[in-house]
Amino acid sequence: MKMKSAKCKSQNKFCILHFALLLPPSLRERKRYLVFAVISEREIDKRELLKEIRDSTYSLYGDVGASESRIWLIGYDKKKDADTGTDVGVGILRCAHDKVEEVRAALACIHSVNEARVGIRVVGISGTIKGAIFS
């Protein structure tokens, strides 16, 4: 197998992405994508939610466990439910493939975000973003 040569003049996102693509698929880290719904009293901001997810993960599993789970919030969309009048948000969270149950437990432990009561429910789990979006 012929390896590509990578030339980077500076450490930027393109350079890091280019190096990541040089790895064969068998050596890349496996990921899972969790689709979740947030039901809340008021509209929840993406940054507030991410802070609570990280705080919950750190309090449950410590620094080592939180870093091994490799949590990344891919996307979060908020909207108002016309029937009940509650705020509903839908998001996609990326994590390590072997830490899915730990991340689900961390999401279940979140009861409030910035003094607003919330409930987080995992809707589905997928191995690809495309599968997560269409589920």
N, C-alpha and C positions, 0 to 999 in steps of 0.2 A: 504494500500500500504506500502510495506516495504522499508524504506530508506536505502541506502548504507552508510556505514561509511567511511569517507575519512581521511586518515592519511598522513600528509605532514610534512616532516622534514625541508624543506626550501621553500621559495617562488620562485618557478621556473615555467616555462611554462606548464610543465606536471601537476603540482599541480593545477594551475588556470584552465586548460582545464578539469581536473578531476572534479572540483567543478562545472563548467559550465554544464557538462553532468549529474550532479545530479538533476538539475532542470527539472521538467516535461515540456513538450513542450508548455503547456498553459501559463507558466510563463516566457518563454524565449522571448527576444526582437525580433520582426519581422524585417526582412531585405529585401531589394530589390537589385538586381544586374543590373547595367546599362552597356551595351556594347556600346562603343563609338569608333569613328574613328577620327584620327587626321591627317589632310592634312597640310603639312608644306613645307617651302622652303628648309629646310635642316633637317638633322636627329636630332630628339629631344630625349634627355636622359630622362630616367624614373624619376630621382630625380628632374630635372628641371620642368617637367610636373607636378609632385606632388606638388612642391612648388607653382606653378602658380594656381593650383586648390585650394589649401588651402588659398592662398592670396586672390583669388577671392571670396571665401566663407566668409572669415573674413571681407572683405571690404563691401560685400553686407548685411550680417546678423549679424555682430559683434561676440563677443566671445560666447555669449549664443546660438545664432542661429547656429553657426558653430559647437559647441560641441553637440547640439541636433541632428544634421544631421548625426553624427558618420561616416564620410567619411573614407574609407579605399581602397587603390588601390590594388586590388587583383593581377592583372597582366597587363603587357604592352609589346607588341611585335612590333618592328619597321622593316620596309622593304621598298625597293625602287620599285616604280611602273615602269615597263618596258615601258609601252606605253607613258606616259606623262613625265617621268623623275622626278616626285615629290616624296617626302618621305611620306609614309603613315604608320601610326601606329594604332594598334588596342589594346584596353584595356578593362578591366572589373573593375568597380568601385562599391564598396558596400556602401549602405547608409541605413538610417532608412526608414521604409515603408511609413511613413507619411511625409517625407521630399523629395520625389522624384522630385517634381516640383521645389523646391528651388535649388536642386543640378543641375537640368537641366538648370536653369537660370544662375547659377554660371558658368557652362561650356560654356554657350553661350556668356558670358561676356569676355571670354579669347580670345584675338586677337593676342597676341605675347608671345613667350616663349624665354627668353634670346635673345632678339632683333631679333628674326626670326618670321615672320608672320605665323600664324596658323589659321586653322578653325577646330572646334570640332563639330562633328555631332553625336547625340545619335542614334545608330542603333536599339537597342531594350532594353526592360526591362523584367526581369525575377524574379521569387521568389526563384529560386535555381541556384546554380553555374552550374550545369549540363545543365539546360535549357538555361543559358546564353552562354555557350560554343558552343552548337550546333545550336544556332540561327543565 
